Amino acid sequence: MAPNYLARLTFFTRAGCGLCDTAKNTVVQLRKRRPFEYIEKDIMDSRNKCWKDVYEFDVPVLHVQSIKDGLPQEAQLSDARKLFHRWTEQELEKVVDEAEK
């Protein structure tokens, strides 16, 4: 049975992005202390063209969504709290707390 997470974090990234590596590290550190669903999307992958069109010049971007009752099934622009470029572990935890409420 899959874990029953209250938040989903979708990390939009691309290879060779130093800011992305630093931002991902904050996500990894927080995930060691608390559970959440994590999805990573490389915006340069042809399957993620719609996200490239939105975030090509903005990565790293992190969507934090409430997924109570299992919804939504995928990242959406309208319902996610968003973090751009740089964030601390404390800033990230605050946004996750808000999504889980």
All heavy atoms as an XYZ file, in Angstrom:
836
protein
N       0.840     -1.184      0.000
C       0.000      0.000      0.000
C       0.886      1.248      0.000
O       1.853      1.348      0.738
C      -0.906     -0.014      1.233
C      -1.899      1.088      1.247
S      -3.078      0.805      2.602
C      -3.653      2.441      2.806
N       0.536      2.223     -0.826
C       1.314      3.459     -0.945
C       1.138      4.315      0.301
O       0.084      4.306      0.926
C       0.856      4.232     -2.184
N       2.168      5.068      0.651
C       2.049      5.968      1.803
C       0.946      7.007      1.578
O       0.657      7.385      0.443
C       3.415      6.649      1.865
C       4.335      5.798      1.072
C       3.492      5.115      0.052
N       0.367      7.465      2.657
C      -0.707      8.452      2.573
C      -0.129      9.838      2.870
O      -0.220     10.336      3.979
C      -1.820      8.097      3.556
C      -3.034      8.961      3.370
O      -3.231      9.570      2.320
N      -3.867      9.030      4.380
N       0.495     10.444      1.857
C       1.098     11.762      2.016
C       0.039     12.845      1.977
O      -1.004     12.692      1.350
C       2.105     12.030      0.896
C       3.265     11.064      0.855
C       3.530     10.329     -0.283
C       4.105     10.901      1.956
C       4.604      9.455     -0.335
C       5.179     10.029      1.912
C       5.422      9.311      0.761
O       6.479      8.457      0.721
N       0.326     13.966      2.622
C      -0.571     15.115      2.593
C      -0.089     16.190      1.631
O      -0.833     17.104      1.302
C      -0.699     15.716      3.995
C      -1.319     14.795      5.044
C      -1.328     15.480      6.400
C      -2.715     14.386      4.635
N       1.181     16.084      1.188
C       1.729     17.083      0.268
C       2.521     16.394     -0.841
O       3.128     15.349     -0.625
C       2.630     18.060      1.007
N       2.487     17.029     -2.007
C       3.286     16.576     -3.148
C       4.186     17.735     -3.558
O       3.725     18.858     -3.733
C       2.409     16.183     -4.326
C       3.237     15.841     -5.573
C       2.380     15.556     -6.806
N       1.514     14.426     -6.562
C       0.175     14.484     -6.664
N      -0.429     15.596     -6.993
N      -0.549     13.419     -6.422
N       5.471     17.438     -3.713
C       6.420     18.412     -4.204
C       6.865     17.988     -5.592
O       7.331     16.857     -5.770
C       7.633     18.516     -3.273
C       7.454     19.383     -2.027
C       6.393     18.815     -1.092
C       8.759     19.575     -1.313
N       6.684     18.860     -6.563
C       7.118     18.610     -7.927
C       8.239     19.598     -8.226
O       8.035     20.809     -8.188
C       5.969     18.780     -8.932
O       4.876     17.939     -8.546
C       6.421     18.389    -10.330
N       9.407     19.045     -8.503
C      10.612     19.836     -8.710
C      10.905     19.912    -10.196
O      11.133     18.904    -10.844
C      11.771     19.181     -7.962
C      13.057     19.948     -8.000
C      13.161     21.190     -7.385
C      14.168     19.429     -8.634
C      14.358     21.895     -7.405
C      15.367     20.120     -8.654
C      15.458     21.361     -8.046
N      10.891     21.126    -10.741
C      11.178     21.358    -12.154
C      12.635     21.780    -12.270
O      13.066     22.746    -11.635
C      10.241     22.436    -12.710
C       8.807     22.024    -12.663
C       8.020     22.334    -11.568
C       8.242     21.282    -13.692
C       6.694     21.941    -11.500
C       6.913     20.876    -13.634
C       6.141     21.207    -12.539
N      13.389     21.049    -13.082
C      14.831     21.186    -13.136
C      15.332     20.946    -14.551
O      14.546     20.656    -15.456
C      15.481     20.193    -12.141
O      16.881     20.428    -12.079
C      15.190     18.752    -12.505
N      16.631     21.058    -14.721
C      17.292     20.646    -15.957
C      18.740     20.314    -15.635
O      19.297     20.825    -14.648
C      17.183     21.700    -17.044
C      18.063     22.894    -16.850
C      18.155     23.741    -18.110
N      17.899     25.126    -17.742
C      17.088     25.923    -18.407
N      16.458     25.502    -19.467
N      16.918     27.157    -18.024
N      19.341     19.487    -16.456
C      20.731     19.074    -16.254
C      21.658     20.275    -16.357
O      21.411     21.201    -17.134
C      21.115     18.017    -17.283
N      22.728     20.256    -15.570
C      23.729     21.301    -15.632
C      23.328     22.602    -14.963
O      23.969     23.630    -15.166
N      22.311     22.564    -14.146
C      21.806     23.763    -13.471
C      22.299     23.749    -12.025
O      21.803     22.972    -11.202
C      20.280     23.777    -13.534
S      19.493     25.027    -12.508
N      23.276     24.590    -11.717
C      23.828     24.641    -10.362
C      22.814     25.084     -9.326
O      22.771     24.542     -8.217
N      21.975     26.070     -9.666
C      20.917     26.488     -8.739
C      19.980     25.322     -8.440
O      19.497     25.183     -7.320
C      20.107     27.642     -9.335
C      20.649     29.050     -9.193
C      19.729     30.036     -9.910
C      20.801     29.444     -7.745
N      19.725     24.504     -9.462
C      18.839     23.346     -9.284
C      19.441     22.359     -8.293
O      18.733     21.823     -7.439
C      18.573     22.653    -10.619
S      17.737     23.680    -11.838
N      20.739     22.120     -8.399
C      21.401     21.186     -7.489
C      21.291     21.667     -6.046
O      20.987     20.892     -5.135
C      22.872     21.025     -7.863
C      23.071     20.373     -9.230
O      22.131     19.707     -9.725
O      24.166     20.542     -9.797
N      21.510     22.958     -5.828
C      21.415     23.528     -4.482
C      19.989     23.444     -3.963
O      19.751     23.056     -2.803
C      21.891     24.998     -4.501
O      23.247     25.022     -4.953
C      21.794     25.627     -3.120
N      19.016     23.794     -4.811
C      17.610     23.771     -4.400
C      17.159     22.345     -4.090
O      16.442     22.111     -3.114
C      16.741     24.376     -5.496
N      17.587     21.396     -4.913
C      17.207     20.001     -4.671
C      17.752     19.518     -3.334
O      17.080     18.765     -2.626
C      17.709     19.105     -5.799
C      17.298     17.656     -5.619
C      17.744     16.788     -6.764
C      17.360     15.345     -6.524
N      17.753     14.487     -7.648
N      18.930     19.976     -2.972
C      19.511     19.571     -1.698
C      18.613     19.974     -0.528
O      18.478     19.229      0.440
C      20.912     20.155     -1.531
C      21.596     19.622     -0.297
O      21.718     18.416     -0.114
N      22.033     20.517      0.561
N      17.979     21.157     -0.595
C      17.083     21.553      0.496
C      15.881     20.622      0.577
O      15.412     20.307      1.665
C      16.608     23.015      0.355
O      15.837     23.165     -0.821
C      17.769     23.988      0.362
N      15.409     20.172     -0.584
C      14.275     19.241     -0.615
C      14.693     17.899      0.000
O      13.970     17.330      0.822
C      13.757     19.048     -2.054
C      12.657     18.006     -2.103
C      13.275     20.378     -2.633
N      15.861     17.416     -0.386
C      16.377     16.141      0.135
C      16.536     16.206      1.655
O      16.161     15.276      2.376
C      17.710     15.778     -0.558
C      18.404     14.628      0.150
C      17.476     15.451     -2.025
N      17.076     17.317      2.157
C      17.276     17.453      3.601
C      15.947     17.454      4.350
O      15.811     16.800      5.385
C      18.068     18.729      3.913
C      19.506     18.694      3.422
C      20.271     17.479      3.910
O      20.276     17.154      5.093
N      20.912     16.780      2.986
N      14.967     18.179      3.834
C      13.663     18.203      4.494
C      13.003     16.831      4.446
O      12.390     16.391      5.417
C      12.744     19.257      3.860
C      11.363     19.377      4.517
C      11.475     19.749      5.992
C      10.512     20.394      3.762
N      13.152     16.133      3.349
C      12.524     14.807      3.198
C      13.095     13.782      4.177
O      12.439     12.796      4.500
C      12.687     14.322      1.757
C      11.720     13.220      1.411
C      11.655     13.019     -0.062
N      10.610     12.066     -0.392
C      10.656     11.254     -1.411
N      11.686     11.298     -2.236
N       9.680     10.421     -1.642
N      14.285     14.017      4.666
C      14.864     13.129      5.686
C      14.099     13.248      6.997
O      14.111     12.327      7.807
C      16.336     13.479      5.924
C      17.247     13.100      4.788
C      18.674     13.523      5.087
C      19.603     13.188      3.938
N      20.980     13.676      4.199
N      13.452     14.394      7.216
C      12.766     14.651      8.483
C      11.259     14.494      8.420
O      10.616     14.308      9.444
C      13.065     16.080      8.965
C      14.494     16.334      9.300
C      14.715     17.671      9.990
N      14.460     18.839      9.139
C      13.430     19.671      9.268
N      12.526     19.482     10.194
N      13.303     20.712      8.475
N      10.691     14.599      7.235
C       9.229     14.497      7.149
C       8.828     13.936      5.794
O       9.481     14.170      4.791
C       8.570     15.835      7.410
C       8.846     16.880      6.357
C       8.303     18.222      6.701
N       6.858     18.233      6.799
C       6.163     19.252      7.258
N       6.781     20.345      7.665
N       4.863     19.217      7.312
N       7.728     13.205      5.761
C       7.328     12.540      4.525
C       6.512     13.454      3.611
O       5.698     14.263      4.063
C       6.463     11.377      5.021
C       5.864     11.888      6.298
C       6.892     12.810      6.901
N       6.752     13.330      2.329
C       5.913     13.943      1.302
C       6.204     13.235     -0.013
O       7.258     12.628     -0.185
C       6.134     15.461      1.176
C       7.577     15.882      1.049
C       8.255     15.806     -0.164
C       8.251     16.394      2.147
C       9.576     16.212     -0.279
C       9.575     16.808      2.049
C      10.232     16.712      0.826
N       5.260     13.301     -0.918
C       5.460     12.726     -2.241
C       6.392     13.651     -3.015
O       6.260     14.884     -2.950
C       4.127     12.598     -2.972
C       4.250     11.933     -4.321
C       2.907     11.767     -5.003
O       1.860     11.755     -4.312
O       2.905     11.674     -6.230
N       7.342     13.068     -3.748
C       8.312     13.870     -4.491
C       8.351     13.408     -5.939
O       8.485     12.223     -6.214
C       9.701     13.732     -3.861
C      10.775     14.463     -4.626
C      10.882     15.851     -4.547
C      11.667     13.781     -5.442
C      11.866     16.529     -5.247
C      12.652     14.452     -6.145
C      12.743     15.825     -6.049
O      13.709     16.497     -6.750
N       8.242     14.371     -6.836
C       8.317     14.113     -8.270
C       9.306     15.106     -8.855
O       9.270     16.289     -8.525
C       6.937     14.288     -8.942
C       5.937     13.304     -8.359
C       7.040     14.126    -10.460
C       4.499     13.597     -8.699
N      10.162     14.623     -9.727
C      11.132     15.501    -10.378
C      10.859     15.489    -11.874
O      10.687     14.424    -12.471
C      12.540     14.990    -10.089
C      13.622     15.954    -10.447
C      14.964     15.530     -9.895
O      15.085     15.329     -8.670
O      15.904     15.405    -10.711
N      10.810     16.674    -12.479
C      10.562     16.787    -13.914
C      11.680     17.601    -14.559
O      11.890     18.759    -14.212
C       9.220     17.460    -14.186
C       8.037     16.595    -13.797
C       6.750     17.186    -14.299
C       5.566     16.341    -13.913
N       5.312     15.271    -14.845
N      12.354     16.972    -15.510
C      13.357     17.657    -16.314
C      12.617     18.392    -17.416
O      12.005     17.764    -18.285
C      14.338     16.644    -16.894
C      15.428     17.275    -17.734
O      15.279     18.438    -18.182
O      16.440     16.596    -17.966
N      12.665     19.720    -17.396
C      11.877     20.478    -18.369
C      12.418     20.333    -19.793
O      11.720     20.670    -20.748
C      11.779     21.972    -18.002
C      13.151     22.638    -18.021
C      11.074     22.157    -16.663
C      13.082     24.156    -18.062
N      13.631     19.801    -19.945
C      14.193     19.620    -21.285
C      13.768     18.286    -21.905
O      13.995     18.074    -23.089
C      15.721     19.717    -21.235
C      16.208     21.049    -20.656
S      15.452     22.527    -21.390
C      16.329     22.570    -22.941
N      13.149     17.424    -21.127
C      12.622     16.161    -21.640
C      11.430     16.489    -22.546
O      10.564     17.271    -22.173
C      12.176     15.284    -20.462
C      11.707     13.906    -20.890
O      10.864     13.806    -21.804
O      12.166     12.923    -20.281
N      11.377     15.888    -23.707
C      10.314     16.207    -24.677
C       8.913     15.949    -24.111
O       7.955     16.600    -24.523
C      10.521     15.420    -25.975
O      10.471     14.024    -25.721
N       8.802     15.052    -23.155
C       7.493     14.784    -22.545
C       7.027     15.925    -21.652
O       5.861     15.984    -21.269
C       7.534     13.489    -21.725
C       7.757     12.237    -22.570
C       8.026     11.059    -21.692
N       9.313     11.283    -21.030
C       9.889     10.433    -20.214
N       9.293      9.311    -19.908
N      11.063     10.711    -19.662
N       7.936     16.826    -21.311
C       7.620     17.934    -20.407
C       7.637     19.282    -21.119
O       7.869     20.320    -20.499
C       8.611     17.939    -19.238
C       8.491     16.696    -18.397
O       7.397     16.192    -18.182
N       9.610     16.184    -17.936
N       7.349     19.282    -22.421
C       7.393     20.516    -23.208
C       6.488     21.597    -22.623
O       6.858     22.773    -22.588
C       7.016     20.258    -24.664
C       7.143     21.527    -25.500
C       6.646     21.339    -26.918
C       6.756     22.600    -27.752
N       6.412     23.849    -27.139
N       5.323     21.219    -22.136
C       4.419     22.230    -21.579
C       5.057     22.946    -20.398
O       4.867     24.149    -20.218
C       3.083     21.613    -21.188
S       3.180     20.410    -19.859
N       5.860     22.224    -19.608
C       6.540     22.847    -18.477
C       7.744     23.655    -18.936
O       8.062     24.694    -18.356
C       6.934     21.803    -17.439
C       5.738     21.187    -16.804
C       5.306     19.890    -16.949
C       4.783     21.843    -15.969
N       4.152     19.715    -16.233
C       3.804     20.883    -15.626
C       4.652     23.129    -15.476
C       2.714     21.183    -14.810
C       3.571     23.438    -14.666
C       2.619     22.465    -14.340
N       8.415     23.212    -19.990
C       9.524     23.991    -20.543
C       9.004     25.346    -21.019
O       9.635     26.381    -20.799
C      10.194     23.256    -21.695
C      11.347     24.045    -22.287
C      11.953     23.358    -23.493
C      13.088     24.227    -24.039
N      13.420     23.904    -25.403
N       7.861     25.335    -21.671
C       7.270     26.577    -22.174
C       7.001     27.571    -21.042
O       7.096     28.779    -21.234
C       5.969     26.285    -22.925
C       6.194     25.518    -24.222
O       7.356     25.424    -24.681
O       5.205     24.991    -24.768
N       6.682     27.073    -19.870
C       6.366     27.932    -18.726
C       7.620     28.321    -17.939
O       7.786     29.473    -17.542
C       5.364     27.213    -17.782
C       5.111     28.028    -16.525
C       4.061     26.929    -18.505
N       8.534     27.353    -17.725
C       9.628     27.556    -16.771
C      11.038     27.528    -17.368
O      12.010     27.486    -16.624
C       9.559     26.485    -15.679
C       8.383     26.630    -14.752
C       7.661     25.525    -14.337
C       8.000     27.878    -14.272
C       6.590     25.649    -13.473
C       6.926     28.016    -13.407
C       6.230     26.895    -13.012
O       5.171     27.030    -12.150
N      11.164     27.616    -18.676
C      12.490     27.487    -19.293
C      13.530     28.415    -18.668
O      14.684     28.035    -18.488
C      12.414     27.735    -20.792
C      13.751     27.556    -21.471
C      13.680     27.560    -22.981
O      12.619     27.877    -23.550
O      14.709     27.235    -23.588
N      13.154     29.642    -18.336
C      14.112     30.602    -17.802
C      13.976     30.791    -16.295
O      14.580     31.715    -15.733
C      13.962     31.935    -18.530
C      14.171     31.797    -20.010
C      13.093     31.866    -20.881
C      15.435     31.549    -20.525
C      13.283     31.713    -22.244
C      15.630     31.393    -21.895
C      14.555     31.473    -22.753
N      13.217     29.926    -15.638
C      12.953     30.093    -14.215
C      13.446     28.960    -13.331
O      13.382     29.089    -12.116
C      11.446     30.269    -13.968
C      10.946     31.611    -14.442
O      11.656     32.611    -14.244
O       9.855     31.659    -15.016
N      13.899     27.842    -13.883
C      14.289     26.729    -13.026
C      15.451     27.136    -12.128
O      16.264     27.974    -12.530
C      14.642     25.455    -13.831
C      13.432     24.879    -14.506
C      15.781     25.664    -14.773
N      15.486     26.587    -10.922
C      14.569     25.591    -10.381
C      13.256     26.213     -9.903
O      13.225     27.336     -9.420
C      15.333     25.013     -9.196
C      16.201     26.142     -8.739
C      16.582     26.904     -9.991
N      12.196     25.429    -10.063
C      10.875     25.800     -9.566
C      10.332     24.603     -8.808
O      10.495     23.459     -9.235
C       9.909     26.176    -10.716
C       8.517     26.485    -10.176
C      10.454     27.345    -11.523
N       9.691     24.879     -7.698
C       9.103     23.816     -6.894
C       7.631     24.110     -6.687
O       7.274     25.208     -6.249
C       9.821     23.734     -5.539
C       9.470     22.544     -4.660
C       9.980     21.248     -5.281
C      10.076     22.726     -3.274
N       6.781     23.158     -7.070
C       5.351     23.240     -6.777
C       5.101     22.432     -5.515
O       5.547     21.288     -5.410
C       4.517     22.616     -7.896
C       4.380     23.451     -9.112
N       3.432     23.184    -10.065
C       5.045     24.545     -9.549
C       3.530     24.072    -11.040
N       4.503     24.907    -10.751
N       4.381     23.008     -4.580
C       4.001     22.305     -3.355
C       2.485     22.291     -3.327
O       1.847     23.342     -3.330
C       4.562     23.005     -2.100
C       4.144     22.248     -0.843
C       6.085     23.124     -2.187
N       1.911     21.096     -3.335
C       0.455     20.939     -3.408
C      -0.080     20.112     -2.255
O       0.557     19.160     -1.820
C       0.056     20.194     -4.686
C       0.406     20.880     -5.962
C       0.234     19.930     -7.119
O       1.105     19.133     -7.384
N      -0.895     20.015     -7.780
N      -1.261     20.463     -1.823
C      -2.015     19.613     -0.917
C      -2.569     18.461     -1.733
O      -3.100     18.671     -2.827
C      -3.162     20.408     -0.296
O      -3.998     19.537      0.432
N      -2.442     17.250     -1.241
C      -3.007     16.104     -1.968
C      -3.911     15.283     -1.055
O      -3.980     14.072     -1.136
C      -1.930     15.214     -2.617
C      -0.865     14.771     -1.609
C      -1.300     15.917     -3.790
C       0.088     13.721     -2.156
N      -4.629     15.971     -0.196
C      -5.597     15.271      0.640
C      -6.596     14.565     -0.258
O      -6.994     15.085     -1.296
C      -6.298     16.260      1.564
C      -5.348     16.873      2.571
C      -6.012     17.924      3.391
C      -4.982     18.555      4.307
N      -5.301     19.896      4.676
N      -6.973     13.380      0.131
C      -7.883     12.540     -0.654
C      -7.294     12.161     -2.009
O      -8.015     11.827     -2.932
C      -9.243     13.229     -0.847
C      -9.893     13.591      0.475
O      -9.818     12.766      1.409
O     -10.449     14.691      0.574
N      -5.956     12.267     -2.150
C      -5.295     11.802     -3.360
C      -5.365     12.730     -4.547
O      -4.934     12.364     -5.628
N      -5.893     13.923     -4.398
C      -6.028     14.821     -5.543
C      -5.216     16.079     -5.301
O      -5.042     16.488     -4.164
C      -7.496     15.188     -5.756
C      -8.393     14.020     -6.131
C      -9.840     14.466     -6.138
C      -8.016     13.428     -7.471
N      -4.751     16.742     -6.314
C      -4.748     16.387     -7.729
C      -3.707     15.313     -8.026
O      -2.808     15.078     -7.225
C      -4.393     17.701     -8.426
C      -3.527     18.388     -7.426
C      -4.070     18.002     -6.072
N      -3.817     14.718     -9.178
C      -2.928     13.622     -9.548
C      -1.597     14.095    -10.107
O      -0.640     13.351    -10.134
C      -3.616     12.695    -10.564
C      -4.809     11.973    -10.000
C      -4.464     11.097     -8.812
O      -3.458     10.406     -8.810
N      -5.288     11.127     -7.785
N      -1.524     15.333    -10.584
C      -0.298     15.838    -11.193
C      -0.176     17.334    -10.927
O      -1.162     18.004    -10.646
C      -0.323     15.581    -12.701
C       1.001     15.840    -13.372
C       1.037     15.354    -14.806
O       0.435     14.317    -15.095
O       1.656     16.036    -15.626
N       1.029     17.834    -11.055
C       1.269     19.263    -10.848
C       0.415     20.091    -11.791
O       0.245     19.748    -12.958
C       2.740     19.586    -11.078
N      -0.143     21.158    -11.251
C      -0.936     22.092    -12.041
C      -0.513     23.502    -11.658
O      -0.149     23.759    -10.521
C      -2.426     21.888    -11.768
C      -2.899     20.499    -12.130
C      -4.324     20.247    -11.681
O      -5.018     21.153    -11.239
N      -4.761     19.018    -11.786
N      -0.591     24.409    -12.610
C      -0.185     25.777    -12.327
C      -1.077     26.449    -11.304
O      -0.623     27.200    -10.460
C      -0.199     26.608    -13.620
C       1.005     26.441    -14.524
C       0.779     27.163    -15.843
C       2.252     26.959    -13.850
N      -2.366     26.167    -11.351
C      -3.322     26.948    -10.585
C      -3.383     26.590     -9.100
O      -3.709     27.444     -8.284
C      -4.714     26.806    -11.192
O      -5.114     25.450    -11.146
N      -3.089     25.369     -8.726
C      -3.347     24.965     -7.346
C      -2.097     24.797     -6.493
O      -2.186     24.450     -5.332
C      -4.155     23.667     -7.314
C      -3.395     22.494     -7.884
O      -2.280     22.690     -8.381
O      -3.921     21.381     -7.842
N      -0.938     25.072     -7.048
C       0.297     24.840     -6.303
C       0.835     26.126     -5.691
O       0.725     27.199     -6.267
C       1.356     24.246     -7.234
N       1.423     25.970     -4.510
C       2.263     27.034     -3.960
C       3.604     26.874     -4.668
O       4.062     25.753     -4.862
C       2.419     26.842     -2.459
C       1.128     27.089     -1.701
C       1.208     26.473     -0.303
N       0.042     26.766      0.479
C      -1.104     26.090      0.403
N      -1.241     25.092     -0.432
N      -2.123     26.423      1.170
N       4.236     27.969     -5.046
C       5.442     27.874     -5.862
C       6.627     28.563     -5.192
O       6.481     29.629     -4.610
C       5.190     28.508     -7.228
C       4.082     27.837     -8.002
C       3.690     28.658     -9.214
C       2.451     28.113     -9.878
N       1.221     28.437     -9.188
N       7.771     27.910     -5.305
C       9.033     28.501     -4.887
C       9.919     28.582     -6.130
O       9.973     27.630     -6.920
C       9.710     27.655     -3.813
C       8.976     27.558     -2.475
C       9.651     26.528     -1.575
C       8.942     28.912     -1.794
N      10.617     29.715     -6.290
C      11.454     29.920     -7.465
C      12.908     30.147     -7.062
O      13.189     30.850     -6.088
C      10.989     31.170     -8.237
C       9.675     31.000     -8.932
C       8.493     31.241     -8.254
C       9.618     30.608    -10.256
C       7.272     31.101     -8.884
C       8.402     30.463    -10.894
C       7.229     30.704    -10.216
N      13.826     29.580     -7.833
C      15.266     29.843     -7.817
C      15.980     29.422     -6.539
O      16.755     28.499     -6.563
C      15.566     31.315     -8.125
C      14.901     31.811     -9.355
N      15.266     31.394    -10.608
C      13.878     32.674     -9.521
C      14.492     31.980    -11.511
N      13.638     32.757    -10.880
N      15.752     30.129     -5.447
C      16.461     29.830     -4.197
C      15.464     29.798     -3.045
O      14.589     30.655     -2.964
C      17.484     30.932     -3.891
C      18.625     30.992     -4.846
C      19.578     32.116     -4.423
N      20.764     32.151     -5.239
C      20.885     32.860     -6.357
N      19.882     33.593     -6.781
N      22.007     32.834     -7.042
N      15.662     28.811     -2.160
C      14.851     28.767     -0.953
C      15.623     28.008      0.111
O      16.463     27.188     -0.178
C      13.490     28.118     -1.195
C      13.558     26.768     -1.841
C      13.799     25.570     -1.240
C      13.395     26.467     -3.233
N      13.800     24.554     -2.165
C      13.547     25.080     -3.394
C      13.136     27.250     -4.355
C      13.450     24.454     -4.643
C      13.035     26.622     -5.590
C      13.185     25.239     -5.718
N      15.331     28.346      1.349
C      15.968     27.657      2.460
C      15.092     26.471      2.872
O      13.908     26.397      2.512
C      16.136     28.586      3.675
O      14.829     28.922      4.175
C      16.915     29.844      3.320
N      15.676     25.592      3.647
C      14.912     24.456      4.165
C      13.752     24.945      5.029
O      12.660     24.390      4.994
C      15.841     23.537      4.955
C      15.204     22.220      5.342
C      16.180     21.281      6.038
O      17.410     21.415      5.856
O      15.689     20.413      6.776
N      13.980     26.017      5.794
C      12.923     26.567      6.650
C      11.782     27.159      5.811
O      10.612     26.979      6.139
C      13.500     27.644      7.592
C      14.462     27.109      8.634
C      15.853     26.761      8.067
O      16.286     27.298      7.045
N      16.536     25.839      8.728
N      12.123     27.872      4.740
C      11.084     28.417      3.852
C      10.284     27.290      3.212
O       9.055     27.358      3.127
C      11.715     29.285      2.760
C      12.288     30.582      3.275
C      13.169     31.290      2.265
O      13.802     30.634      1.411
O      13.219     32.527      2.333
N      10.980     26.256      2.800
C      10.311     25.110      2.192
C       9.391     24.429      3.194
O       8.242     24.117      2.879
C      11.350     24.121      1.665
C      10.831     22.795      1.134
C       9.798     22.999      0.035
C      11.983     21.936      0.647
N       9.862     24.230      4.415
C       9.041     23.560      5.423
C       7.771     24.361      5.723
O       6.694     23.796      5.888
C       9.829     23.312      6.697
C       9.064     22.468      7.694
C       9.942     21.885      8.769
O      10.962     22.494      9.129
O       9.584     20.792      9.266
N       7.887     25.665      5.747
C       6.712     26.516      5.981
C       5.667     26.329      4.880
O       4.469     26.207      5.148
C       7.134     27.986      6.062
C       5.985     28.934      6.321
C       6.451     30.365      6.376
C       5.219     31.258      6.565
N       5.522     32.653      6.331
N       6.103     26.256      3.634
C       5.177     26.077      2.515
C       4.546     24.682      2.563
O       3.352     24.519      2.288
C       5.890     26.339      1.167
C       4.996     25.998     -0.014
C       6.342     27.793      1.086
N       5.328     23.670      2.925
C       4.784     22.319      3.067
C       3.747     22.292      4.196
O       2.670     21.701      4.043
C       5.906     21.276      3.293
C       5.309     19.909      3.645
C       6.805     21.180      2.063
N       4.062     22.943      5.310
C       3.091     23.027      6.422
C       1.780     23.639      5.942
O       0.696     23.137      6.252
C       3.639     23.897      7.569
C       4.711     23.214      8.392
O       4.833     21.966      8.317
O       5.444     23.930      9.097
N       1.857     24.723      5.183
C       0.649     25.386      4.666
C      -0.140     24.460      3.753
O      -1.374     24.418      3.819
C       1.032     26.665      3.912
C       1.580     27.749      4.800
C       2.216     28.901      4.031
O       2.253     28.861      2.775
O       2.690     29.854      4.693
N       0.551     23.707      2.925
C      -0.145     22.806      2.002
C      -0.831     21.658      2.740
O      -1.887     21.200      2.325
C       0.857     22.225      0.983
N      -0.237     21.226      3.828
C      -0.797     20.086      4.559
C      -1.991     20.444      5.432
O      -2.712     19.569      5.893
C       0.291     19.426      5.412
C       1.331     18.710      4.582
C       2.411     18.039      5.405
O       2.565     18.385      6.606
O       3.095     17.176      4.850
N      -2.217     21.721      5.665
C      -3.333     22.144      6.532
C      -4.644     22.100      5.826
O      -4.788     22.204      4.670
C      -3.081     23.552      7.072
C      -1.960     23.547      8.078
C      -1.710     24.922      8.635
C      -0.561     24.848      9.616
N      -0.120     26.103     10.084
